[in-house]
């Protein structure tokens, strides 16, 4: 279950769909200290994005999540 609003998760996934981004860039843009908006945490916990070393990728599950909501 995600606590972050779906539109924000969608924005993060759309942003990553254009290609992998450096972890520091993703953290600068998407990490929040607000416990009511855990966008990064929810996307990682639900398998929608993945960090490999210092790069963040959208996963197949993330692409499928976006596709399902764009219909």
Wavefront OBJ file of the C-alpha trace (Angstrom):
o trace
v 0.000 0.000 0.000
v 1.271 3.441 -0.878
v 0.866 6.491 1.322
v 2.045 8.968 -1.313
v -0.595 10.371 -3.670
v -0.687 8.457 -6.966
v -0.165 11.593 -9.100
v 3.174 12.210 -7.372
v 4.260 8.607 -7.858
v 3.247 8.970 -11.512
v 5.348 12.134 -11.838
v 8.399 10.357 -10.423
v 7.938 7.356 -12.713
v 7.368 9.550 -15.775
v 10.522 11.480 -14.923
v 12.519 8.237 -14.728
v 10.947 6.717 -17.842
v 13.143 8.899 -20.057
v 16.180 7.099 -18.676
v 18.160 6.235 -15.570
v 19.187 9.116 -13.334
v 22.028 9.479 -10.860
v 20.945 8.659 -7.319
v 22.011 12.085 -6.028
v 19.855 13.820 -8.652
v 16.848 11.695 -7.712
v 17.357 12.390 -4.015
v 17.685 16.123 -4.624
v 14.430 16.139 -6.562
v 12.268 13.566 -4.770
v 13.340 12.907 -1.199
v 11.113 14.590 1.350
v 11.220 14.880 5.103
v 7.428 14.992 5.242
v 6.137 11.663 6.608
v 2.859 12.199 4.740
v 4.573 12.290 1.331
v 6.910 9.268 1.178
v 7.186 9.324 -2.617
v 10.677 7.838 -2.910
v 10.098 5.295 -0.153
v 6.772 4.086 -1.577
v 8.175 3.746 -5.098
v 11.122 1.682 -3.825
v 9.080 -0.411 -1.370
v 6.525 -1.368 -4.027
v 9.194 -2.229 -6.613
v 8.327 0.581 -9.036
v 11.889 1.898 -9.070
v 15.237 0.341 -8.282
v 18.627 1.654 -7.278
v 21.690 -0.104 -8.651
v 24.882 1.366 -7.263
v 24.485 5.101 -7.833
v 21.824 4.966 -10.558
v 18.026 4.845 -10.238
v 15.897 3.023 -12.829
v 12.186 2.587 -13.395
v 11.367 -1.142 -13.210
v 9.044 -3.164 -15.425
v 6.502 -2.957 -12.602
v 6.880 0.830 -12.669
v 6.335 0.953 -16.435
v 3.296 -1.306 -16.063
v 1.953 0.925 -13.256
v 2.240 3.970 -15.510
v 0.650 2.212 -18.477
v -2.301 1.046 -16.394
v -3.022 4.590 -15.238
v -2.641 6.216 -18.652
v -5.512 4.287 -20.170
l 1 2 3 4 5 6 7 8 9 10 11 12 13 14 15 16 17 18 19 20 21 22 23 24 25 26 27 28 29 30 31 32 33 34 35 36 37 38 39 40 41 42 43 44 45 46 47 48 49 50 51 52 53 54 55 56 57 58 59 60 61 62 63 64 65 66 67 68 69 70 71
